Amino acid sequence: MPETILVTGCAGFIGFHTAKRLLSDGIRVVGLDNLNPYYDVALKQARLERLNGQPGFTFIRMDLANRADVETVFRQGRFDKVIHLAAQAGVRHSLTNPHAYVESNLVGFTNILEGCRHTEVKHLVFASSSSVYGANTRMPYSVHHRADHPVSLYAATKRANELMAHAYAHLYRLPCTGLRFFTVYGPWGRPDMALFLFTRAILEDRPIEVYNHGKMRRDFTYIDDIVEGVVRIAQRIPQPDPAWNGDSPNSATSNAPYRLYNIGNHRPTELNEFIDVLEKKLGRKAKRVYLPLQPGDVPATYADVTDLERDAGFKPNTPLEVGIERFVDWYRQYYRV
C-alpha cells in the first residue's frame, strides 16, 4: 500500500507544491488548511483546485488550534508521516498581531505533536525558518550554531517549535525533523513576499519600498529546491545520534530521534541585485524608495547546507535568474498581465 502523508498548510505556498510533488510520486495525501485571510484567499483556493482534481488527495478544512478537530483527524486518518507546513507567517505581521502566532504556531503545533504521539506517526517533519538565527551575525548560518536570540515573535515561535519537537522526541521517541527554510520564492508564491510585491508594483508603475537601502542580503531559495529537500528528508527517519554528548551538546542532533537542517540556496544576494534581475525579466525599471531596516528584520541570511547535502545527497542549486524568470512567467499567465 502507498504511504499516506498528512500535509498541513496544503493551500499555502510550500504546502501546495509539496502536496503536488507527493501525489506525483504516488503517495496519498491528506491536506489540511484553514484558508485564513492573512493574504488573498482566492490564490489559496486556486492552488487547492489544482490539488483537488488529483487522485489520492483528500482535503479537510479546519483550524489546527481546534484540539478536538485535530484529535479526530489523527484518530481517523492513521498517517504514516506528517509534514507540518501550516503556520501564521510573516515577520512584520507578528509585531501587530501576536496572538495569531501563539494560536497557530504554538497551540496548533502542540495539537500536531499530540496527534503524532498518540497515533505513533513514523516521522514528523516540520517547517522552521532562517529567522530563528535572529541576532546571530556569524555567517553562514549553521544548524550547529546557537539560535537563542530571536528578533521577532514569529522567529520565537519557530524556535519554540524546534524545542517542543525535541521534547516529544526525547519523551516519547517521536522521530522529528525541523527544516529551516531560507526566503522561499517561485510560482504560486505568497503575495506578502518581496518578489510578488515588487513584480506587482513594477507592472502597475508604482514605487517599491526597498528596506535597508537595498543592502539587505537574502539567501533566496527556489520552491522546487525546498520541496526536493522536504521530500528527501521525510524519507529519512532520524535516529538518536550516538556521538551526542550533553557536556558539549550539538544543536542539530540529539540522543533522541531528532534532527535540524537548513534548506537554503547558500548564495546570499543583495536586495538591489535581486531587483536588477527582476527588472531585466520584466523589461521595466522599478521606482525604488529606499528605507531603513525594519523592526524584526535581520540584515543578512546565509545557509550552511553541509548537513543537508551529506544526509540527503542534495543541495539547492536553482540560479536566481532562472527562478525569477519562472515566477514572472507564472505571474503574467495567472494574472493575465
Disulfide bonds with the S-S distance in Angstrom:
none
